[in-house]
Amino acid sequence: MAKVTSKYQVTVPRKIADAYAIRPGDEIDWVPAGDVIHVIPPGKRAVALDRESRLRLFDRATERQGWRATAPRPMESPDRGWSREDLYDRGRVDRHQHSGLSIR
């Protein structure tokens, strides 16, 4: 997490700067996006979309979500040779069984 100094300056974390090739002296863009701020690294361009473009993207995303909700799911084979309960006991040793003790 970065702190804002009294001069309203922010230090870019080293991992982020390396990942996006941000170097001292580079100019970065700050783009308000509702409740968050997008930081655009050098060489990239923030694309401002008009209302129609944003609505078109929203409609496409809504269609994808609707398709995902109704898409057929692969059926699980009921004859798989094991049950969910078998997984819980796998690799566990019954200490009473292997200690030579008999419990009645």
DRENSE-108284 format. One record per atom (N, C-alpha, C): x, y, z; residue number from 1; residue in three letters; atom name. Coordinates in steps of 0.2 Angstrom, whole numbers. Layout:
BEGIN
<node xx="X" yy="Y" zz="Z" pos="NUM" code="Ala" site="CA"/>
...
//
This chain:
BEGIN
<node xx="4" yy="-6" zz="0" pos="1" code="Met" site="N"/>
<node xx="0" yy="0" zz="0" pos="1" code="Met" site="CA"/>
<node xx="4" yy="6" zz="0" pos="1" code="Met" site="C"/>
<node xx="3" yy="11" zz="-4" pos="2" code="Ala" site="N"/>
<node xx="6" yy="17" zz="-4" pos="2" code="Ala" site="CA"/>
<node xx="3" yy="23" zz="0" pos="2" code="Ala" site="C"/>
<node xx="7" yy="27" zz="2" pos="3" code="Lys" site="N"/>
<node xx="4" yy="33" zz="6" pos="3" code="Lys" site="CA"/>
<node xx="5" yy="39" zz="2" pos="3" code="Lys" site="C"/>
<node xx="0" yy="44" zz="3" pos="4" code="Val" site="N"/>
<node xx="0" yy="50" zz="0" pos="4" code="Val" site="CA"/>
<node xx="4" yy="55" zz="4" pos="4" code="Val" site="C"/>
<node xx="9" yy="58" zz="2" pos="5" code="Thr" site="N"/>
<node xx="13" yy="63" zz="6" pos="5" code="Thr" site="CA"/>
<node xx="9" yy="70" zz="6" pos="5" code="Thr" site="C"/>
<node xx="12" yy="74" zz="10" pos="6" code="Ser" site="N"/>
<node xx="9" yy="81" zz="11" pos="6" code="Ser" site="CA"/>
<node xx="9" yy="85" zz="5" pos="6" code="Ser" site="C"/>
<node xx="13" yy="83" zz="0" pos="7" code="Lys" site="N"/>
<node xx="13" yy="86" zz="-7" pos="7" code="Lys" site="CA"/>
<node xx="9" yy="82" zz="-12" pos="7" code="Lys" site="C"/>
<node xx="5" yy="78" zz="-9" pos="8" code="Tyr" site="N"/>
<node xx="0" yy="74" zz="-13" pos="8" code="Tyr" site="CA"/>
<node xx="4" yy="69" zz="-18" pos="8" code="Tyr" site="C"/>
<node xx="10" yy="67" zz="-16" pos="9" code="Gln" site="N"/>
<node xx="14" yy="62" zz="-20" pos="9" code="Gln" site="CA"/>
<node xx="13" yy="55" zz="-18" pos="9" code="Gln" site="C"/>
<node xx="13" yy="51" zz="-23" pos="10" code="Val" site="N"/>
<node xx="12" yy="43" zz="-21" pos="10" code="Val" site="CA"/>
<node xx="18" yy="40" zz="-24" pos="10" code="Val" site="C"/>
<node xx="21" yy="35" zz="-20" pos="11" code="Thr" site="N"/>
<node xx="26" yy="31" zz="-23" pos="11" code="Thr" site="CA"/>
<node xx="24" yy="24" zz="-26" pos="11" code="Thr" site="C"/>
<node xx="26" yy="23" zz="-32" pos="12" code="Val" site="N"/>
<node xx="23" yy="17" zz="-35" pos="12" code="Val" site="CA"/>
<node xx="27" yy="11" zz="-32" pos="12" code="Val" site="C"/>
<node xx="24" yy="6" zz="-30" pos="13" code="Pro" site="N"/>
<node xx="28" yy="0" zz="-27" pos="13" code="Pro" site="CA"/>
<node xx="32" yy="-3" zz="-32" pos="13" code="Pro" site="C"/>
<node xx="38" yy="-5" zz="-30" pos="14" code="Arg" site="N"/>
<node xx="43" yy="-8" zz="-35" pos="14" code="Arg" site="CA"/>
<node xx="41" yy="-13" zz="-39" pos="14" code="Arg" site="C"/>
<node xx="37" yy="-18" zz="-37" pos="15" code="Lys" site="N"/>
<node xx="35" yy="-24" zz="-41" pos="15" code="Lys" site="CA"/>
<node xx="30" yy="-21" zz="-46" pos="15" code="Lys" site="C"/>
<node xx="26" yy="-16" zz="-45" pos="16" code="Ile" site="N"/>
<node xx="21" yy="-13" zz="-50" pos="16" code="Ile" site="CA"/>
<node xx="25" yy="-10" zz="-55" pos="16" code="Ile" site="C"/>
<node xx="30" yy="-6" zz="-53" pos="17" code="Ala" site="N"/>
<node xx="34" yy="-2" zz="-57" pos="17" code="Ala" site="CA"/>
<node xx="38" yy="-6" zz="-62" pos="17" code="Ala" site="C"/>
<node xx="41" yy="-12" zz="-59" pos="18" code="Asp" site="N"/>
<node xx="44" yy="-16" zz="-64" pos="18" code="Asp" site="CA"/>
<node xx="39" yy="-20" zz="-69" pos="18" code="Asp" site="C"/>
<node xx="34" yy="-22" zz="-66" pos="19" code="Ala" site="N"/>
<node xx="29" yy="-26" zz="-70" pos="19" code="Ala" site="CA"/>
<node xx="26" yy="-21" zz="-76" pos="19" code="Ala" site="C"/>
<node xx="26" yy="-15" zz="-75" pos="20" code="Tyr" site="N"/>
<node xx="23" yy="-10" zz="-80" pos="20" code="Tyr" site="CA"/>
<node xx="28" yy="-6" zz="-83" pos="20" code="Tyr" site="C"/>
<node xx="35" yy="-7" zz="-82" pos="21" code="Ala" site="N"/>
<node xx="40" yy="-3" zz="-85" pos="21" code="Ala" site="CA"/>
<node xx="39" yy="4" zz="-83" pos="21" code="Ala" site="C"/>
<node xx="38" yy="6" zz="-77" pos="22" code="Ile" site="N"/>
<node xx="37" yy="13" zz="-75" pos="22" code="Ile" site="CA"/>
<node xx="44" yy="15" zz="-72" pos="22" code="Ile" site="C"/>
<node xx="47" yy="20" zz="-75" pos="23" code="Arg" site="N"/>
<node xx="53" yy="23" zz="-73" pos="23" code="Arg" site="CA"/>
<node xx="53" yy="30" zz="-70" pos="23" code="Arg" site="C"/>
<node xx="58" yy="32" zz="-66" pos="24" code="Pro" site="N"/>
<node xx="58" yy="39" zz="-64" pos="24" code="Pro" site="CA"/>
<node xx="57" yy="44" zz="-70" pos="24" code="Pro" site="C"/>
<node xx="53" yy="49" zz="-69" pos="25" code="Gly" site="N"/>
<node xx="52" yy="54" zz="-74" pos="25" code="Gly" site="CA"/>
<node xx="46" yy="52" zz="-79" pos="25" code="Gly" site="C"/>
<node xx="44" yy="46" zz="-79" pos="26" code="Asp" site="N"/>
<node xx="38" yy="44" zz="-83" pos="26" code="Asp" site="CA"/>
<node xx="32" yy="48" zz="-81" pos="26" code="Asp" site="C"/>
<node xx="27" yy="49" zz="-85" pos="27" code="Glu" site="N"/>
<node xx="21" yy="52" zz="-84" pos="27" code="Glu" site="CA"/>
<node xx="16" yy="46" zz="-84" pos="27" code="Glu" site="C"/>
<node xx="12" yy="46" zz="-79" pos="28" code="Ile" site="N"/>
<node xx="6" yy="41" zz="-79" pos="28" code="Ile" site="CA"/>
<node xx="0" yy="45" zz="-78" pos="28" code="Ile" site="C"/>
<node xx="-6" yy="42" zz="-81" pos="29" code="Asp" site="N"/>
<node xx="-12" yy="45" zz="-81" pos="29" code="Asp" site="CA"/>
<node xx="-16" yy="42" zz="-75" pos="29" code="Asp" site="C"/>
<node xx="-20" yy="47" zz="-72" pos="30" code="Trp" site="N"/>
<node xx="-25" yy="45" zz="-67" pos="30" code="Trp" site="CA"/>
<node xx="-32" yy="46" zz="-69" pos="30" code="Trp" site="C"/>
<node xx="-36" yy="41" zz="-70" pos="31" code="Val" site="N"/>
<node xx="-42" yy="41" zz="-73" pos="31" code="Val" site="CA"/>
<node xx="-48" yy="39" zz="-67" pos="31" code="Val" site="C"/>
<node xx="-52" yy="44" zz="-65" pos="32" code="Pro" site="N"/>
<node xx="-57" yy="42" zz="-61" pos="32" code="Pro" site="CA"/>
<node xx="-62" yy="37" zz="-64" pos="32" code="Pro" site="C"/>
<node xx="-64" yy="32" zz="-60" pos="33" code="Ala" site="N"/>
<node xx="-69" yy="27" zz="-62" pos="33" code="Ala" site="CA"/>
<node xx="-74" yy="25" zz="-57" pos="33" code="Ala" site="C"/>
<node xx="-78" yy="30" zz="-56" pos="34" code="Gly" site="N"/>
<node xx="-83" yy="28" zz="-50" pos="34" code="Gly" site="CA"/>
<node xx="-80" yy="29" zz="-43" pos="34" code="Gly" site="C"/>
<node xx="-80" yy="23" zz="-40" pos="35" code="Asp" site="N"/>
<node xx="-77" yy="23" zz="-33" pos="35" code="Asp" site="CA"/>
<node xx="-69" yy="22" zz="-33" pos="35" code="Asp" site="C"/>
<node xx="-66" yy="21" zz="-39" pos="36" code="Val" site="N"/>
<node xx="-59" yy="19" zz="-39" pos="36" code="Val" site="CA"/>
<node xx="-56" yy="24" zz="-44" pos="36" code="Val" site="C"/>
<node xx="-49" yy="23" zz="-44" pos="37" code="Ile" site="N"/>
<node xx="-45" yy="27" zz="-49" pos="37" code="Ile" site="CA"/>
<node xx="-41" yy="22" zz="-53" pos="37" code="Ile" site="C"/>
<node xx="-41" yy="23" zz="-59" pos="38" code="His" site="N"/>
<node xx="-37" yy="19" zz="-63" pos="38" code="His" site="CA"/>
<node xx="-30" yy="22" zz="-65" pos="38" code="His" site="C"/>
<node xx="-25" yy="19" zz="-64" pos="39" code="Val" site="N"/>
<node xx="-18" yy="22" zz="-65" pos="39" code="Val" site="CA"/>
<node xx="-16" yy="19" zz="-72" pos="39" code="Val" site="C"/>
<node xx="-15" yy="23" zz="-77" pos="40" code="Ile" site="N"/>
<node xx="-13" yy="21" zz="-83" pos="40" code="Ile" site="CA"/>
<node xx="-5" yy="22" zz="-84" pos="40" code="Ile" site="C"/>
<node xx="-1" yy="16" zz="-85" pos="41" code="Pro" site="N"/>
<node xx="6" yy="17" zz="-86" pos="41" code="Pro" site="CA"/>
<node xx="8" yy="20" zz="-92" pos="41" code="Pro" site="C"/>
<node xx="14" yy="22" zz="-93" pos="42" code="Pro" site="N"/>
<node xx="17" yy="26" zz="-99" pos="42" code="Pro" site="CA"/>
<node xx="16" yy="21" zz="-105" pos="42" code="Pro" site="C"/>
<node xx="14" yy="24" zz="-111" pos="43" code="Gly" site="N"/>
<node xx="14" yy="20" zz="-117" pos="43" code="Gly" site="CA"/>
<node xx="7" yy="17" zz="-118" pos="43" code="Gly" site="C"/>
<node xx="3" yy="17" zz="-113" pos="44" code="Lys" site="N"/>
<node xx="-4" yy="15" zz="-113" pos="44" code="Lys" site="CA"/>
<node xx="-9" yy="21" zz="-114" pos="44" code="Lys" site="C"/>
<node xx="-15" yy="20" zz="-116" pos="45" code="Arg" site="N"/>
<node xx="-19" yy="25" zz="-117" pos="45" code="Arg" site="CA"/>
<node xx="-26" yy="24" zz="-114" pos="45" code="Arg" site="C"/>
<node xx="-28" yy="28" zz="-110" pos="46" code="Ala" site="N"/>
<node xx="-35" yy="27" zz="-107" pos="46" code="Ala" site="CA"/>
<node xx="-40" yy="29" zz="-112" pos="46" code="Ala" site="C"/>
<node xx="-44" yy="24" zz="-113" pos="47" code="Val" site="N"/>
<node xx="-49" yy="25" zz="-118" pos="47" code="Val" site="CA"/>
<node xx="-56" yy="27" zz="-115" pos="47" code="Val" site="C"/>
<node xx="-58" yy="33" zz="-117" pos="48" code="Ala" site="N"/>
<node xx="-64" yy="36" zz="-114" pos="48" code="Ala" site="CA"/>
<node xx="-70" yy="34" zz="-119" pos="48" code="Ala" site="C"/>
<node xx="-74" yy="30" zz="-116" pos="49" code="Leu" site="N"/>
<node xx="-80" yy="27" zz="-120" pos="49" code="Leu" site="CA"/>
<node xx="-86" yy="32" zz="-119" pos="49" code="Leu" site="C"/>
<node xx="-89" yy="33" zz="-124" pos="50" code="Asp" site="N"/>
<node xx="-96" yy="37" zz="-124" pos="50" code="Asp" site="CA"/>
<node xx="-101" yy="32" zz="-121" pos="50" code="Asp" site="C"/>
<node xx="-107" yy="35" zz="-119" pos="51" code="Arg" site="N"/>
<node xx="-112" yy="32" zz="-116" pos="51" code="Arg" site="CA"/>
<node xx="-115" yy="26" zz="-120" pos="51" code="Arg" site="C"/>
<node xx="-115" yy="26" zz="-126" pos="52" code="Glu" site="N"/>
<node xx="-118" yy="21" zz="-131" pos="52" code="Glu" site="CA"/>
<node xx="-113" yy="15" zz="-131" pos="52" code="Glu" site="C"/>
<node xx="-106" yy="16" zz="-131" pos="53" code="Ser" site="N"/>
<node xx="-101" yy="11" zz="-131" pos="53" code="Ser" site="CA"/>
<node xx="-102" yy="7" zz="-124" pos="53" code="Ser" site="C"/>
<node xx="-102" yy="11" zz="-119" pos="54" code="Arg" site="N"/>
<node xx="-103" yy="8" zz="-112" pos="54" code="Arg" site="CA"/>
<node xx="-109" yy="3" zz="-112" pos="54" code="Arg" site="C"/>
<node xx="-114" yy="6" zz="-114" pos="55" code="Leu" site="N"/>
<node xx="-121" yy="2" zz="-114" pos="55" code="Leu" site="CA"/>
<node xx="-120" yy="-4" zz="-118" pos="55" code="Leu" site="C"/>
<node xx="-117" yy="-4" zz="-124" pos="56" code="Arg" site="N"/>
<node xx="-116" yy="-9" zz="-128" pos="56" code="Arg" site="CA"/>
<node xx="-112" yy="-15" zz="-125" pos="56" code="Arg" site="C"/>
<node xx="-106" yy="-13" zz="-122" pos="57" code="Leu" site="N"/>
<node xx="-102" yy="-17" zz="-118" pos="57" code="Leu" site="CA"/>
<node xx="-106" yy="-21" zz="-112" pos="57" code="Leu" site="C"/>
<node xx="-110" yy="-17" zz="-109" pos="58" code="Phe" site="N"/>
<node xx="-114" yy="-19" zz="-103" pos="58" code="Phe" site="CA"/>
<node xx="-119" yy="-24" zz="-106" pos="58" code="Phe" site="C"/>
<node xx="-122" yy="-23" zz="-111" pos="59" code="Asp" site="N"/>
<node xx="-127" yy="-28" zz="-114" pos="59" code="Asp" site="CA"/>
<node xx="-124" yy="-34" zz="-116" pos="59" code="Asp" site="C"/>
<node xx="-118" yy="-34" zz="-119" pos="60" code="Arg" site="N"/>
<node xx="-114" yy="-40" zz="-121" pos="60" code="Arg" site="CA"/>
<node xx="-112" yy="-44" zz="-115" pos="60" code="Arg" site="C"/>
<node xx="-110" yy="-41" zz="-110" pos="61" code="Ala" site="N"/>
<node xx="-108" yy="-44" zz="-104" pos="61" code="Ala" site="CA"/>
<node xx="-114" yy="-47" zz="-100" pos="61" code="Ala" site="C"/>
<node xx="-120" yy="-44" zz="-101" pos="62" code="Thr" site="N"/>
<node xx="-126" yy="-47" zz="-98" pos="62" code="Thr" site="CA"/>
<node xx="-128" yy="-53" zz="-102" pos="62" code="Thr" site="C"/>
<node xx="-128" yy="-53" zz="-108" pos="63" code="Glu" site="N"/>
<node xx="-129" yy="-59" zz="-112" pos="63" code="Glu" site="CA"/>
<node xx="-125" yy="-65" zz="-111" pos="63" code="Glu" site="C"/>
<node xx="-118" yy="-63" zz="-110" pos="64" code="Arg" site="N"/>
<node xx="-114" yy="-69" zz="-108" pos="64" code="Arg" site="CA"/>
<node xx="-116" yy="-72" zz="-101" pos="64" code="Arg" site="C"/>
<node xx="-117" yy="-68" zz="-96" pos="65" code="Gln" site="N"/>
<node xx="-119" yy="-70" zz="-90" pos="65" code="Gln" site="CA"/>
<node xx="-126" yy="-74" zz="-90" pos="65" code="Gln" site="C"/>
<node xx="-130" yy="-72" zz="-94" pos="66" code="Gly" site="N"/>
<node xx="-137" yy="-76" zz="-95" pos="66" code="Gly" site="CA"/>
<node xx="-135" yy="-83" zz="-99" pos="66" code="Gly" site="C"/>
<node xx="-131" yy="-83" zz="-103" pos="67" code="Trp" site="N"/>
<node xx="-129" yy="-89" zz="-107" pos="67" code="Trp" site="CA"/>
<node xx="-126" yy="-94" zz="-102" pos="67" code="Trp" site="C"/>
<node xx="-121" yy="-91" zz="-97" pos="68" code="Arg" site="N"/>
<node xx="-118" yy="-95" zz="-93" pos="68" code="Arg" site="CA"/>
<node xx="-123" yy="-98" zz="-88" pos="68" code="Arg" site="C"/>
<node xx="-128" yy="-95" zz="-86" pos="69" code="Ala" site="N"/>
<node xx="-132" yy="-97" zz="-81" pos="69" code="Ala" site="CA"/>
<node xx="-137" yy="-103" zz="-84" pos="69" code="Ala" site="C"/>
<node xx="-138" yy="-103" zz="-90" pos="70" code="Thr" site="N"/>
<node xx="-142" yy="-108" zz="-93" pos="70" code="Thr" site="CA"/>
<node xx="-138" yy="-113" zz="-97" pos="70" code="Thr" site="C"/>
<node xx="-132" yy="-113" zz="-97" pos="71" code="Ala" site="N"/>
<node xx="-128" yy="-117" zz="-101" pos="71" code="Ala" site="CA"/>
<node xx="-128" yy="-124" zz="-98" pos="71" code="Ala" site="C"/>
<node xx="-128" yy="-129" zz="-102" pos="72" code="Pro" site="N"/>
<node xx="-129" yy="-136" zz="-99" pos="72" code="Pro" site="CA"/>
<node xx="-122" yy="-138" zz="-95" pos="72" code="Pro" site="C"/>
<node xx="-123" yy="-141" zz="-89" pos="73" code="Arg" site="N"/>
<node xx="-117" yy="-143" zz="-85" pos="73" code="Arg" site="CA"/>
<node xx="-116" yy="-150" zz="-87" pos="73" code="Arg" site="C"/>
<node xx="-109" yy="-152" zz="-87" pos="74" code="Pro" site="N"/>
<node xx="-108" yy="-159" zz="-88" pos="74" code="Pro" site="CA"/>
<node xx="-110" yy="-163" zz="-82" pos="74" code="Pro" site="C"/>
<node xx="-113" yy="-169" zz="-84" pos="75" code="Met" site="N"/>
<node xx="-116" yy="-173" zz="-79" pos="75" code="Met" site="CA"/>
<node xx="-111" yy="-177" zz="-76" pos="75" code="Met" site="C"/>
<node xx="-111" yy="-178" zz="-69" pos="76" code="Glu" site="N"/>
<node xx="-107" yy="-182" zz="-66" pos="76" code="Glu" site="CA"/>
<node xx="-109" yy="-190" zz="-66" pos="76" code="Glu" site="C"/>
<node xx="-104" yy="-194" zz="-67" pos="77" code="Ser" site="N"/>
<node xx="-106" yy="-201" zz="-68" pos="77" code="Ser" site="CA"/>
<node xx="-107" yy="-204" zz="-61" pos="77" code="Ser" site="C"/>
<node xx="-113" yy="-207" zz="-60" pos="78" code="Pro" site="N"/>
<node xx="-115" yy="-210" zz="-54" pos="78" code="Pro" site="CA"/>
<node xx="-111" yy="-216" zz="-52" pos="78" code="Pro" site="C"/>
<node xx="-108" yy="-219" zz="-57" pos="79" code="Asp" site="N"/>
<node xx="-104" yy="-225" zz="-56" pos="79" code="Asp" site="CA"/>
<node xx="-96" yy="-223" zz="-57" pos="79" code="Asp" site="C"/>
<node xx="-94" yy="-220" zz="-52" pos="80" code="Arg" site="N"/>
<node xx="-87" yy="-218" zz="-53" pos="80" code="Arg" site="CA"/>
<node xx="-82" yy="-222" zz="-48" pos="80" code="Arg" site="C"/>
<node xx="-85" yy="-226" zz="-44" pos="81" code="Gly" site="N"/>
<node xx="-81" yy="-231" zz="-41" pos="81" code="Gly" site="CA"/>
<node xx="-79" yy="-228" zz="-34" pos="81" code="Gly" site="C"/>
<node xx="-81" yy="-222" zz="-32" pos="82" code="Trp" site="N"/>
<node xx="-80" yy="-220" zz="-25" pos="82" code="Trp" site="CA"/>
<node xx="-85" yy="-215" zz="-24" pos="82" code="Trp" site="C"/>
<node xx="-86" yy="-213" zz="-17" pos="83" code="Ser" site="N"/>
<node xx="-91" yy="-208" zz="-15" pos="83" code="Ser" site="CA"/>
<node xx="-87" yy="-202" zz="-12" pos="83" code="Ser" site="C"/>
<node xx="-91" yy="-197" zz="-10" pos="84" code="Arg" site="N"/>
<node xx="-88" yy="-191" zz="-7" pos="84" code="Arg" site="CA"/>
<node xx="-85" yy="-193" zz="0" pos="84" code="Arg" site="C"/>
<node xx="-89" yy="-198" zz="3" pos="85" code="Glu" site="N"/>
<node xx="-87" yy="-200" zz="10" pos="85" code="Glu" site="CA"/>
<node xx="-80" yy="-203" zz="10" pos="85" code="Glu" site="C"/>
<node xx="-79" yy="-207" zz="4" pos="86" code="Asp" site="N"/>
<node xx="-72" yy="-211" zz="4" pos="86" code="Asp" site="CA"/>
<node xx="-67" yy="-206" zz="4" pos="86" code="Asp" site="C"/>
<node xx="-68" yy="-200" zz="1" pos="87" code="Leu" site="N"/>
<node xx="-62" yy="-195" zz="1" pos="87" code="Leu" site="CA"/>
<node xx="-60" yy="-192" zz="8" pos="87" code="Leu" site="C"/>
<node xx="-65" yy="-192" zz="12" pos="88" code="Tyr" site="N"/>
<node xx="-64" yy="-189" zz="19" pos="88" code="Tyr" site="CA"/>
<node xx="-60" yy="-194" zz="23" pos="88" code="Tyr" site="C"/>
<node xx="-60" yy="-201" zz="22" pos="89" code="Asp" site="N"/>
<node xx="-57" yy="-206" zz="26" pos="89" code="Asp" site="CA"/>
<node xx="-50" yy="-208" zz="23" pos="89" code="Asp" site="C"/>
<node xx="-49" yy="-206" zz="16" pos="90" code="Arg" site="N"/>
<node xx="-43" yy="-208" zz="13" pos="90" code="Arg" site="CA"/>
<node xx="-37" yy="-206" zz="16" pos="90" code="Arg" site="C"/>
<node xx="-32" yy="-210" zz="17" pos="91" code="Gly" site="N"/>
<node xx="-26" yy="-209" zz="20" pos="91" code="Gly" site="CA"/>
<node xx="-26" yy="-209" zz="28" pos="91" code="Gly" site="C"/>
<node xx="-31" yy="-210" zz="31" pos="92" code="Arg" site="N"/>
<node xx="-31" yy="-210" zz="38" pos="92" code="Arg" site="CA"/>
<node xx="-31" yy="-217" zz="41" pos="92" code="Arg" site="C"/>
<node xx="-27" yy="-217" zz="46" pos="93" code="Val" site="N"/>
<node xx="-26" yy="-224" zz="50" pos="93" code="Val" site="CA"/>
<node xx="-30" yy="-224" zz="56" pos="93" code="Val" site="C"/>
<node xx="-34" yy="-229" zz="57" pos="94" code="Asp" site="N"/>
<node xx="-38" yy="-230" zz="63" pos="94" code="Asp" site="CA"/>
<node xx="-33" yy="-233" zz="68" pos="94" code="Asp" site="C"/>
<node xx="-32" yy="-228" zz="73" pos="95" code="Arg" site="N"/>
<node xx="-26" yy="-230" zz="78" pos="95" code="Arg" site="CA"/>
<node xx="-28" yy="-236" zz="82" pos="95" code="Arg" site="C"/>
<node xx="-35" yy="-237" zz="84" pos="96" code="His" site="N"/>
<node xx="-36" yy="-243" zz="87" pos="96" code="His" site="CA"/>
<node xx="-35" yy="-249" zz="84" pos="96" code="His" site="C"/>
<node xx="-36" yy="-249" zz="77" pos="97" code="Gln" site="N"/>
<node xx="-36" yy="-255" zz="73" pos="97" code="Gln" site="CA"/>
<node xx="-29" yy="-257" zz="72" pos="97" code="Gln" site="C"/>
<node xx="-24" yy="-252" zz="72" pos="98" code="His" site="N"/>
<node xx="-17" yy="-254" zz="71" pos="98" code="His" site="CA"/>
<node xx="-13" yy="-254" zz="78" pos="98" code="His" site="C"/>
<node xx="-16" yy="-253" zz="83" pos="99" code="Ser" site="N"/>
<node xx="-12" yy="-253" zz="89" pos="99" code="Ser" site="CA"/>
<node xx="-12" yy="-260" zz="93" pos="99" code="Ser" site="C"/>
<node xx="-16" yy="-265" zz="90" pos="100" code="Gly" site="N"/>
<node xx="-16" yy="-271" zz="93" pos="100" code="Gly" site="CA"/>
<node xx="-21" yy="-272" zz="98" pos="100" code="Gly" site="C"/>
<node xx="-25" yy="-266" zz="100" pos="101" code="Leu" site="N"/>
<node xx="-30" yy="-266" zz="105" pos="101" code="Leu" site="CA"/>
<node xx="-37" yy="-268" zz="102" pos="101" code="Leu" site="C"/>
<node xx="-41" yy="-271" zz="105" pos="102" code="Ser" site="N"/>
<node xx="-47" yy="-273" zz="103" pos="102" code="Ser" site="CA"/>
<node xx="-52" yy="-269" zz="107" pos="102" code="Ser" site="C"/>
<node xx="-57" yy="-266" zz="104" pos="103" code="Ile" site="N"/>
<node xx="-62" yy="-262" zz="108" pos="103" code="Ile" site="CA"/>
<node xx="-68" yy="-265" zz="107" pos="103" code="Ile" site="C"/>
<node xx="-71" yy="-266" zz="113" pos="104" code="Arg" site="N"/>
<node xx="-78" yy="-270" zz="113" pos="104" code="Arg" site="CA"/>
<node xx="-83" yy="-266" zz="115" pos="104" code="Arg" site="C"/>
//
